[in-house]
């Protein structure tokens, strides 16, 4: 791609990204403030019920809630552009500090879950493609179809009921036991149930996609040539077909980030896991405007960025595959 065309191409991507974030910020700002509820309850608690109308008016003016919504948004946008996202009404701290305190937990749960999903999805996809239409393939496909249809929140409640309530084997909530924050074993015990739900909720969907991509490669013309050269099924699958699906695999991973992130948020809420998913729920529930804005923008940036990356990869998949296939054909022809 010529340098000028590359600048235009990626410039458009950046423009779309910035415009999407702007539209998202406007929508979240207006919807949050037009929704029913009193944000003063988050800031002052039960004292709001004892306030006189004059005190209530003063409290709203103190938080800048009496101005028209568009004026409030412009003030927020000006401060946000300077890196100041305001304070949390509930926690009385800078919202960046509040989010940073929960972000690590979400990265641990979502990050490890994401890695496990795609390692296991690749292995399952390869196994099913290798044993196509065999007993193992049919069994995995049926089990995977059933598990993928189970709602995450319901599966989480069932695991809590069985493993925590009935058997008392694993903790049902939190990221660690109080006073054991540095205990790795205790943290791992708290991760098992939510991690299981995160992985099982997405595993088969992506494993099935990878299986189909590999089977498309298996049916390509160069595979017939490889078979005629005497290569075994395993050699063809792992040395040639796997290389052919790597671009699509990377694209699927980019697309999967928002899906896994949203699934992680749901799991955090059910298990009361102190991450940004649970924090998002609390900020929406208690009308913590500034915290809600930051969390929505953070999630939006990840989702939009990953979608743009996936789109960019998809736009370059065809030439990559063509080049890969040509290389593989040359390797087969030069094979003994």
C-alpha positions as CSV (number, residue, x, y, z in Angstrom):
1,X,0.0,0.0,0.0
2,X,1.5,3.4,-1.0
3,X,2.4,5.7,1.8
4,X,-0.3,8.3,0.9
5,X,-3.0,5.7,0.7
6,X,-1.9,4.2,4.0
7,X,-2.2,7.6,5.7
8,X,-5.7,8.2,4.2
9,X,-6.8,4.6,5.1
10,X,-5.6,4.8,8.7
11,X,-6.7,8.4,9.1
12,X,-10.3,7.4,8.3
13,X,-10.0,4.7,10.9
14,X,-8.9,7.2,13.5
15,X,-11.6,9.6,12.5
16,X,-14.3,6.9,12.8
17,X,-12.9,5.9,16.2
18,X,-13.0,9.5,17.6
19,X,-16.5,10.1,16.2
20,X,-17.8,6.9,17.7
21,X,-16.4,7.8,21.1
22,X,-18.0,11.3,20.9
23,X,-21.4,9.9,19.9
24,X,-21.1,7.3,22.7
25,X,-20.3,10.0,25.3
26,X,-23.3,12.1,24.2
27,X,-25.7,9.2,24.4
28,X,-24.5,8.0,27.8
29,X,-24.5,11.5,29.2
30,X,-28.1,12.3,28.1
31,X,-29.6,8.9,28.9
32,X,-28.1,8.8,32.4
33,X,-29.4,12.2,33.3
34,X,-32.8,11.7,31.8
35,X,-33.3,8.4,33.5
36,X,-35.4,8.5,36.7
37,X,-33.7,8.7,40.1
38,X,-31.9,11.2,42.3
39,X,-28.1,11.3,42.1
40,X,-28.0,13.1,45.4
41,X,-28.9,9.8,47.1
42,X,-25.5,8.4,45.9
43,X,-23.6,11.4,47.3
44,X,-25.5,12.2,50.5
45,X,-27.2,8.9,51.3
46,X,-30.2,8.9,53.6
47,X,-29.7,12.6,54.5
48,X,-31.4,13.5,51.2
49,X,-34.8,12.6,52.7
50,X,-34.3,15.1,55.5
51,X,-33.3,18.0,53.2
52,X,-35.5,21.0,52.8
53,X,-36.2,22.1,49.2
54,X,-33.7,24.9,49.6
55,X,-31.0,22.5,50.8
56,X,-31.8,20.1,48.0
57,X,-31.4,23.0,45.5
58,X,-28.1,24.0,47.0
59,X,-26.8,20.4,46.9
60,X,-27.7,20.1,43.2
61,X,-26.0,23.4,42.5
62,X,-22.9,22.2,44.3
63,X,-22.7,19.1,42.0
64,X,-23.5,21.2,38.9
65,X,-26.8,19.5,38.2
66,X,-29.0,22.5,37.9
67,X,-27.7,23.7,34.5
68,X,-29.3,22.5,31.2
69,X,-28.0,19.1,30.1
70,X,-26.1,20.4,27.1
71,X,-24.3,22.9,29.4
72,X,-23.4,20.1,31.8
73,X,-22.1,18.0,28.9
74,X,-19.9,20.8,27.6
75,X,-18.5,21.4,31.1
76,X,-17.8,17.7,31.5
77,X,-16.2,17.4,28.0
78,X,-13.9,20.4,28.7
79,X,-12.7,18.8,31.9
80,X,-12.4,15.3,30.4
81,X,-10.3,16.7,27.6
82,X,-7.9,17.9,30.3
83,X,-7.9,14.5,32.0
84,X,-10.3,15.4,34.8
85,X,-13.3,13.0,34.8
86,X,-14.7,14.3,38.1
87,X,-15.3,12.6,41.4
88,X,-17.5,9.6,42.2
89,X,-20.6,10.6,44.1
90,X,-20.7,7.4,46.0
91,X,-17.0,6.9,46.8
92,X,-16.0,10.6,47.1
93,X,-12.8,9.9,45.2
94,X,-11.5,10.7,41.7
95,X,-13.3,8.3,39.3
96,X,-10.0,7.2,37.7
97,X,-8.7,6.0,41.1
98,X,-12.0,4.2,41.8
99,X,-11.8,2.4,38.4
100,X,-8.1,1.6,38.7
101,X,-8.8,-0.1,42.0
102,X,-11.2,-2.6,40.3
103,X,-9.5,-2.8,36.9
104,X,-6.9,-5.3,38.0
105,X,-9.5,-7.8,39.1
106,X,-11.3,-7.6,35.7
107,X,-8.1,-8.0,33.8
108,X,-7.3,-11.1,35.8
109,X,-10.7,-12.7,35.3
110,X,-11.3,-11.5,31.7
111,X,-7.7,-11.8,30.5
112,X,-7.1,-15.3,31.8
113,X,-10.5,-16.3,30.6
114,X,-9.8,-14.9,27.1
115,X,-6.5,-16.8,26.9
116,X,-8.1,-20.0,28.0
117,X,-11.0,-19.6,25.6
118,X,-8.8,-19.3,22.6
119,X,-6.2,-21.9,23.6
120,X,-9.0,-24.4,24.2
121,X,-11.0,-23.3,21.2
122,X,-8.1,-23.9,18.9
123,X,-7.4,-27.3,20.4
124,X,-11.1,-28.3,20.2
125,X,-11.4,-27.0,16.7
126,X,-8.3,-28.9,15.6
127,X,-9.5,-32.1,17.3
128,X,-13.0,-31.9,15.8
129,X,-11.6,-31.2,12.3
130,X,-9.1,-34.1,12.7
131,X,-11.9,-36.5,13.8
132,X,-14.5,-35.0,11.4
133,X,-17.9,-36.9,11.6
134,X,-16.4,-39.3,14.0
135,X,-17.7,-40.2,17.4
136,X,-15.4,-37.6,19.2
137,X,-16.5,-34.9,16.8
138,X,-20.2,-35.6,17.1
139,X,-20.0,-35.9,20.9
140,X,-18.1,-32.6,21.3
141,X,-20.4,-30.8,18.9
142,X,-23.5,-31.9,20.8
143,X,-22.1,-31.1,24.2
144,X,-20.8,-27.7,22.9
145,X,-24.1,-26.8,21.4
146,X,-25.9,-27.5,24.7
147,X,-23.4,-25.5,26.8
148,X,-23.4,-22.6,24.4
149,X,-27.2,-22.3,24.8
150,X,-27.1,-22.0,28.6
151,X,-27.4,-18.4,29.8
152,X,-24.4,-17.3,31.7
153,X,-26.3,-15.9,34.7
154,X,-28.3,-19.1,35.1
155,X,-25.2,-21.3,34.8
156,X,-23.5,-19.1,37.4
157,X,-26.4,-19.5,39.8
158,X,-26.4,-23.3,39.3
159,X,-22.7,-23.5,40.1
160,X,-23.1,-21.3,43.2
161,X,-26.0,-23.6,44.4
162,X,-24.0,-26.8,43.8
163,X,-20.4,-25.9,44.6
164,X,-20.9,-23.2,47.3
165,X,-24.3,-23.9,49.0
166,X,-24.6,-27.7,48.8
167,X,-21.1,-29.0,48.7
168,X,-19.3,-25.9,50.3
169,X,-16.3,-26.5,48.1
170,X,-15.7,-23.1,46.6
171,X,-16.5,-19.5,47.6
172,X,-19.6,-17.9,46.0
173,X,-18.5,-14.3,45.8
174,X,-15.7,-11.8,46.0
175,X,-12.1,-11.9,44.7
176,X,-10.5,-13.0,48.0
177,X,-11.4,-13.6,51.6
178,X,-11.1,-10.6,53.8
179,X,-7.6,-10.4,55.2
180,X,-6.2,-12.7,52.5
181,X,-5.7,-10.3,49.7
182,X,-2.1,-11.5,49.1
183,X,-3.0,-15.2,49.3
184,X,-2.7,-16.5,45.8
185,X,-4.3,-19.8,46.7
186,X,-7.3,-18.0,48.1
187,X,-7.6,-15.8,45.0
188,X,-7.5,-18.8,42.7
189,X,-10.2,-20.5,44.7
190,X,-12.4,-17.4,44.2
191,X,-11.6,-17.4,40.5
192,X,-12.6,-21.0,39.7
193,X,-16.4,-20.5,39.5
194,X,-16.5,-17.2,37.7
195,X,-13.7,-18.3,35.3
196,X,-15.7,-21.5,34.5
197,X,-18.7,-19.5,33.5
198,X,-16.7,-17.0,31.4
199,X,-14.9,-19.8,29.5
200,X,-17.9,-22.2,29.1
201,X,-20.1,-19.3,27.9
202,X,-17.9,-18.6,24.9
203,X,-15.7,-21.7,24.3
204,X,-17.8,-23.7,21.9
205,X,-18.9,-20.7,19.8
206,X,-15.3,-19.9,18.8
207,X,-14.2,-23.6,18.7
208,X,-16.9,-24.2,16.2
209,X,-15.8,-21.3,14.1
210,X,-12.2,-22.5,14.1
211,X,-13.4,-26.0,13.3
212,X,-15.2,-24.8,10.2
213,X,-12.3,-22.6,9.1
214,X,-10.0,-25.6,9.3
215,X,-12.4,-27.8,7.4
216,X,-12.5,-25.2,4.6
217,X,-8.7,-25.5,4.4
218,X,-8.9,-29.3,4.4
219,X,-11.1,-29.2,1.3
220,X,-8.7,-26.8,-0.6
221,X,-7.0,-28.0,-3.8
222,X,-3.5,-27.9,-2.3
223,X,-4.5,-30.4,0.3
224,X,-5.3,-33.0,-2.4
225,X,-1.8,-32.3,-3.8
226,X,-0.3,-32.8,-0.4
227,X,-2.1,-36.1,0.0
228,X,-0.8,-37.2,-3.4
229,X,2.7,-36.5,-2.1
230,X,2.2,-38.9,0.7
231,X,1.8,-36.5,3.6
232,X,-0.2,-37.8,6.6
233,X,-3.4,-36.2,7.7
234,X,-1.7,-34.8,10.8
235,X,1.1,-33.2,8.8
236,X,-1.4,-31.6,6.4
237,X,-3.5,-30.4,9.3
238,X,-0.8,-29.0,11.5
239,X,1.8,-27.9,8.9
240,X,-0.4,-26.5,6.2
241,X,-4.1,-26.0,7.2
242,X,-3.3,-24.4,10.5
243,X,-1.2,-21.8,8.8
244,X,-4.0,-21.0,6.4
245,X,-6.5,-20.3,9.2
246,X,-4.2,-18.1,11.3
247,X,-5.3,-14.8,9.7
248,X,-9.0,-15.7,10.3
249,X,-8.0,-16.9,13.8
250,X,-6.5,-13.5,14.7
251,X,-9.6,-11.7,13.3
252,X,-11.9,-13.9,15.4
253,X,-9.8,-13.1,18.5
254,X,-10.1,-9.4,17.9
255,X,-13.9,-9.7,17.4
256,X,-14.2,-11.8,20.6
257,X,-12.7,-9.2,23.0
258,X,-16.0,-7.2,23.4
259,X,-18.0,-10.4,23.7
260,X,-15.8,-11.8,26.4
261,X,-15.7,-8.5,28.1
262,X,-19.5,-8.2,28.3
263,X,-19.7,-11.8,29.5
264,X,-17.1,-11.0,32.2
265,X,-19.3,-8.0,33.3
266,X,-22.3,-10.3,33.7
267,X,-20.3,-12.8,35.7
268,X,-18.9,-10.2,38.0
269,X,-22.4,-9.0,38.8
270,X,-23.7,-12.5,39.6
271,X,-20.6,-13.5,41.7
272,X,-20.2,-10.0,43.3
273,X,-16.7,-10.0,41.9
274,X,-15.2,-6.6,42.6
275,X,-14.3,-5.6,39.0
276,X,-15.4,-2.9,36.6
277,X,-18.4,-4.9,35.6
278,X,-19.9,-4.8,39.1
279,X,-18.8,-1.2,39.4
280,X,-20.7,-0.3,36.2
281,X,-23.8,-1.9,37.6
282,X,-23.4,0.0,40.9
283,X,-22.7,3.3,39.2
284,X,-25.9,3.0,37.0
285,X,-28.0,1.9,40.0
286,X,-26.9,4.7,42.2
287,X,-26.8,7.4,39.5
288,X,-23.1,8.0,40.0
289,X,-22.8,10.0,36.8
290,X,-19.1,10.7,36.6
291,X,-18.1,7.1,37.3
292,X,-20.7,5.8,34.9
293,X,-19.4,8.0,32.1
294,X,-15.8,6.9,32.6
295,X,-16.7,3.2,32.7
296,X,-18.9,3.4,29.6
297,X,-16.2,5.3,27.7
298,X,-13.6,2.8,28.8
299,X,-15.7,-0.1,27.7
300,X,-16.7,1.7,24.5
301,X,-13.1,2.4,23.6
302,X,-12.2,-1.3,24.0
303,X,-15.2,-2.5,22.0
304,X,-14.8,0.1,19.1
305,X,-11.1,-0.4,18.9
306,X,-11.3,-4.1,18.7
307,X,-14.0,-3.9,16.1
308,X,-11.9,-1.6,14.0
309,X,-8.9,-3.9,14.4
310,X,-11.0,-6.9,13.4
311,X,-12.3,-5.0,10.4
312,X,-8.8,-4.0,9.3
313,X,-7.6,-7.6,9.7
314,X,-10.6,-8.9,7.7
315,X,-9.8,-6.4,4.9
316,X,-6.4,-7.9,4.6
317,X,-7.3,-11.6,5.1
318,X,-7.9,-12.5,1.4
319,X,-4.4,-11.4,0.1
320,X,-2.8,-13.1,3.1
321,X,-4.6,-16.3,2.5
322,X,-3.7,-16.2,-1.2
323,X,0.0,-15.7,-0.3
324,X,-0.1,-18.4,2.3
325,X,-1.7,-20.9,-0.1
326,X,0.9,-20.1,-2.8
327,X,3.7,-20.7,-0.3
328,X,2.2,-23.9,1.0
329,X,1.7,-25.2,-2.6
330,X,5.4,-24.5,-3.3
331,X,6.4,-26.3,-0.1
332,X,4.3,-29.3,-1.1
333,X,5.8,-29.4,-4.6
334,X,9.3,-29.3,-3.2
335,X,8.5,-31.9,-0.6
336,X,10.2,-35.3,-1.0
